[in-house]
Amino acid sequence: MALGQHRTVLQIVGYQNSGKTTLAEKLISYACNKGLRVGSIKHHGHGGAPASNLTKDSTRHAQAGAVVSAVEGDGVVQLQLAKNTCALNELIHLYEQALLVNFIIVEGYKTESYQKVVLLKEPEDVKLLTLSNIVAAIYWPTFPQALCEKIPHFALQDEAAYLSFLVTKEGC
């Protein structure tokens, strides 16, 4: 894949248990194997703060007022950023500028305006097709394929085709 032909940001949207995290894992692996430096951002959309795996000391730093605190061990850095709000575009800027990521997988944030792949599991999921910037849909066997024929669409089991399509800008 030539430099510049991959997407920069791709959102994965769908309802709970539609396969968003599984798709994110597959996309990350595929893109890394193509030589991309991949970052991911997951929206914790279930209310409240996500469970923290940060060590006690870095959490205490954050509780004391640090805007950002981190802990490193075995080459893994867990970062905690405290702001009143942290918009998706601010996180993407951080990934691109400070972490030199060139492909970002975003799980969730349905109403944001980045390019999206929609996971469709049940017939009532068709309302997701009204979201902005949909580049493709992946449908489960339980979803009527005919409902997504106006956009590029792939059966859930057609993994090779949709991974290639979603990582590259071909066909867009």
Order of alpha helices (4+ residues) and beta strands (2+ residues): beta-alpha-beta-alpha-beta-beta-alpha-beta-beta-beta-beta-alpha
